Amino acid sequence: MAAVCGKEETIMANTNTKTAPRGTKIKESFGSRLVDGVDVLIICVLRACGLIPLIHIVAASFSNPSLFVGHKGILLWPEGFSRAIE
C-alpha cells in the first residue's frame, strides 16, 4: 500500500495470466543480429589492437638482445630466450 496525499492506494502487480508456451523465444530481426555481429567484430579488433603490442613487449623483454635487434616486424615469441639484465 502506498500513501499519496493522505490517500491509501493499492499497487497491483501485473495480473496478466497469459504465459508464453515453453520453448518459445523472441525472434530477433536480421538488422539486430547484423548489428550484434558487427559489434563483436569491432570489439575483437580493438582487443587485438591492445593485446598484440603487449605480447610484443613481453616477448621482446625475454628475447636475447642481439637477436632482437636484428628482428623485423612484430615479435610474438621470444628470439633466443634470455633473462639477462644488461
N, C-alpha and C positions, 0 to 999 in steps of 0.2 A: 504494500500500500504506500502511496506517495501523497504527501500533503502539498496542495497547490493553493495558495491564497486562502488557507484555512479550510479548504475542502479536501476531503479524502477521496482519492480516485484509485480504482483497482487497475493495475497494469496487467493486462492479459498477455500470455505468451501466444505465439503463433498457433492457431488452432487448426491449421491445415492438416487434415488427417490423411491426405493422399500422399502416398510414397511411391517413389520410382521402383520399378521391378528390379530385382537383383541382377547384377551383371551389366546394367546399362551405364554408359559413360556419356559425358558431354562431348559431342564431336567438335573438334577444333577445325576452324576453316583453313583452307590452303594458305592464305595470307599469314595467318597466325603461326602456322608451322614453318613457313618460309622465314619469317622474322626470327623465330626461335633458332633456326639453323644458322642464319647469318650472325646472330648474337654469339652463338657458340664458336663459330669460326673466328670472329673478331677477338673473343676472349683467348682462344688458343694462340692466335698470332701475337697478342700482347704478352701472354705468358712466355712464349718463346723469345720474344724481344728482351725480356728480363732475365730469363734463365741462361741463354746462350752466353752472354758476356760474363755471367757469374761462373759458369762452368769453365770458360776460357781462363779466368783469373785463377781459379783453384788449380787447374791443370798446369798453368804457367808457373805457379808458385812451387809445385812439386817437380818441375822439369829440371833437367840438367841445364845450367845457364848457357854453356857453349852450344848445345844442341838447339836450345830455344831461340837463340839469336839468329840462327840460320833458317828457322821455320817460317814459312809464309802461310798466311791465311788464319782461319780460326782453329785454335787448338782445343780439341775436346778430350784428349787423353795426354797424360804427361809424356814428354820426349825424354827418355832416359831418366828414370825416377831418381831424384836426389833430394835429400833432406838437409843438405849443407847450407849453412847461412854464411854468406860472404859479404 
